[in-house]
Amino acid sequence: MRTQVGIIGSGPSGLLLSQLLHQQGIESVVLEKRTQDYVLGRIRAGVLEQGMVDMLRAAGVSDRMDREGLVHEGIEICFGDRRQRVDLKKHTGKVVTVYGQTEVTKDLMDARAAAGGALIYEAENVQIAGLESDAPEITFEKDDQTQKLTCDFIAGCDGYHGVSRRYIPENLLKIHERVYPFGWLGILSETPPVSDELIYVNHWRGFALCSMRSPTRSRYYLQCAFDEDLEEWTDDRFWDELRIRLPNEAAERIEMGPSIEKSMAPLRSFIAEPMRHKRLFLAGDAAHIVPPTGAKGLNLAASDIYYLSRALVAFYAEDGRSDLMDSYSADCLRRIWKAERFSWWMTTMLHKFPDQNSFDRGMQMAELDYLFDSDAAQASLAENYVGLPF
């Protein structure tokens, strides 16, 4: 097989890149290790920055999002008996949209299928070769046969555990990482959300978050030890603990019901650089992970695709223009580090750390107190939450 851009990974970043390239007449083939049902069964993020919303509209895949997405103009921060709404729209003129990553992926899959896009599922044992040449190759196994895809460029959109990152030489690859000493226990339930906007809670027993996926489907999280046994967390235990951590008014209003999904997620900050080697480009979780506190993971993947699609379009449209390819890694990383900072700050401010002493707790309370009383601090949070410009 021959194509212009070989894309490894059919998550939202790989599919969005394929769709944007298709609009500019650039061919691509997407390879995915898993089945389509498996990819669509993954429960992930759901808060979209304004920039990502604009990209999905530009990609022609926003109709359902515009109908069903929940536009939020603010978020709420709580600690002790205090509750503070941060008005995103007032401070930035922008909003965020709650629309699940699974739905984004489905919309992109449908668009690629309608356009006759080449998506190959269950492509196993993916390997990359020839990055030094102008025709790198991706080999993979499908239906017990080894197949080869020759292309001009390769986009590694295959996540943290994917194969792409290992093809950047060890002497060039630099890893930055922090693993947090706790995780998030999350449940999905067919119950109306407790609030019209997200509620972030700092509680002495640990962090809590009230989120949603639709007017009838809620997503709730509790901070807990990262090695907790899910079997020990019955629905009743989860709801009881959540109500303890929520402000009284929210605890009294919450509607409880059986979970339809329950999962444990570790928290880490991770950056790999550079994000380009020869004709291989990394994007999304293949290059970076953020703790979910700042709602940046999916949005950072989209911003990578903004820079990568721009570079590829310029190359094909302008007779081999390469300056945007050359600056791809630096352009992405400049925004990534800022998003990592914001996610680290939100995580540090809102979670209980195992080794936290009275001074640490006092500083945390002072940070929250300042945020509640300072219009400038709220404006800074809002600017980062809705997404920094590309």
Summary of the structure (lengths in Angstrom):
residues: 390
radius of gyration: 21.4
end to end distance: 34.3
largest distance: 63.6
contacts: 1313
relative contact order: 0.16
helix: 40%
strand: 28%
